[in-house]
Amino acid sequence: MTSVLTRGRTVLLSTVSSDAHTWNLVYLQLLLEEHGHHVVNLGPCVPDEHLLTVARAVRPDAIVISSVNGHGHLDGARLIRTLRDDADLAATPAVIGGKLGIDGEDDDRHVQALLDAGFDAVVTEGTPASALAEFLAATPPPRAVDAGAPARAA
């Protein structure tokens, strides 16, 4: 068997379904690619079911959810529960970050609720970008792929 190891992780990047912002996704994609990761960027306003469909096809090493509109605590909790209920995706590492609520400094109160809902990490406003890189570095390494087997969709 011949093995091929991919460089970095395959990361599925998205906003929550109600978030129309794109600048955060562009920034995160560039940051992740700079760290050697392959990024599948779904763009803004991604319905939960579409994210799950793409995640089933891509089989990412991690899912990164960004929120800027302040509804991340609501939409993110619903999304991660749906993800964790899916047998194929339940173990996929997932992180959410950004502006999670509309209460400014009080947004930190959403962190535990999002962790309890199923996120592996929650990155709040003002957290250094290095926290995301550290989270991804701690995820399991990319799987070895048999050179004769079909590749993961990208």
C-alpha positions in Angstrom: 0.0 0.0 0.0 1.3 3.4 -0.9 0.3 6.3 1.5 0.0 9.9 0.6 -0.2 12.4 3.5 -1.8 15.7 2.9 -0.2 18.9 4.3 -2.1 20.5 7.1 -5.8 19.8 7.8 -8.8 20.0 5.5 -11.0 22.6 7.2 -14.6 23.3 6.4 -15.2 27.1 7.0 -18.7 28.7 7.2 -20.8 31.3 8.9 -24.0 30.5 10.7 -27.2 30.5 8.6 -28.2 34.1 9.5 -24.8 35.7 9.0 -24.2 37.5 5.7 -20.7 38.7 6.4 -17.9 37.6 4.1 -14.8 39.6 5.3 -14.4 37.3 8.3 -14.4 34.3 6.1 -11.9 35.7 3.7 -9.6 36.6 6.6 -9.9 33.2 8.2 -9.4 31.4 4.9 -6.2 33.3 4.3 -5.0 32.7 7.9 -5.7 29.0 7.7 -4.1 28.6 4.3 -1.1 30.5 5.6 -0.8 27.8 8.2 -0.8 25.1 5.5 -4.4 24.0 5.7 -6.7 23.2 2.8 -9.9 25.3 3.2 -13.4 24.7 1.8 -15.1 28.0 2.3 -18.9 27.7 2.1 -19.5 31.5 2.3 -22.2 33.4 4.2 -25.7 32.5 5.2 -25.1 28.7 4.9 -28.2 26.6 5.8 -27.4 24.0 8.4 -28.4 21.1 6.1 -26.2 22.4 3.3 -23.2 22.5 5.7 -23.9 18.9 6.8 -24.3 17.8 3.1 -20.9 19.3 2.2 -19.3 18.0 5.4 -20.4 14.5 4.6 -18.9 14.8 1.1 -15.6 16.5 2.1 -15.0 14.7 5.4 -13.1 17.6 6.9 -10.5 17.2 9.7 -12.2 20.2 11.4 -15.2 22.6 11.0 -14.7 26.3 11.7 -17.8 28.4 12.2 -17.5 32.2 12.2 -20.1 34.7 13.4 -20.1 38.4 13.1 -23.8 39.3 13.4 -24.2 38.5 17.1 -26.4 35.5 16.6 -23.7 32.8 16.8 -24.8 31.6 20.2 -28.3 30.8 18.8 -27.5 29.5 15.3 -24.3 27.9 16.4 -25.9 25.9 19.2 -28.6 24.6 16.8 -26.0 23.8 14.1 -23.6 21.9 16.4 -26.5 19.8 17.9 -27.5 18.8 14.3 -23.8 18.0 13.5 -23.4 15.9 16.7 -26.6 14.0 15.9 -25.2 12.9 12.5 -23.4 9.5 12.9 -20.9 10.4 10.1 -20.0 13.8 11.5 -20.4 13.5 15.3 -16.7 13.1 16.0 -15.5 15.9 13.7 -13.7 18.6 15.7 -15.7 21.9 15.6 -14.9 25.4 16.7 -17.1 28.5 16.7 -15.8 32.0 17.1 -16.4 35.7 16.6 -19.2 37.9 17.8 -21.4 35.3 19.5 -24.0 37.7 21.0 -25.0 41.3 21.1 -24.1 42.0 24.7 -20.5 43.1 24.3 -18.3 41.9 27.1 -21.2 39.8 28.5 -21.0 37.6 25.4 -18.6 35.4 27.3 -21.6 33.9 29.0 -22.4 32.1 25.8 -19.1 30.1 25.8 -20.1 27.4 28.2 -23.5 26.9 26.5 -21.8 26.4 23.2 -19.4 24.0 24.6 -22.2 22.1 26.3 -24.1 22.1 23.0 -21.2 20.2 21.4 -18.5 22.6 20.2 -14.9 21.5 21.0 -13.7 25.1 21.3 -15.2 28.6 21.4 -13.2 31.6 20.4 -14.5 34.9 21.6 -13.9 38.4 20.3 -10.5 39.7 21.1 -8.9 36.2 21.4 -5.6 36.1 19.4 -5.8 34.4 16.0 -3.2 32.0 17.2 -5.9 30.3 19.3 -7.5 28.9 16.1 -4.1 27.6 14.9 -3.5 25.9 18.3 -6.9 24.3 18.2 -6.2 22.9 14.7 -2.7 21.7 15.7 -4.3 19.7 18.5 -6.8 17.9 16.2 -5.9 14.5 15.0 -3.5 14.5 12.0 -4.9 14.0 8.5 -5.5 10.4 7.7 -3.2 8.4 5.4 -4.9 7.7 2.2 -4.3 4.6 0.1 -3.0 6.0 -3.3 -5.4 3.6 -5.1 -8.4 4.7 -3.1 -10.7 7.6 -4.2 -9.6 10.9 -2.7 -11.8 12.9 -0.4 -13.9 15.5 -2.2 -12.5 19.0 -2.0 
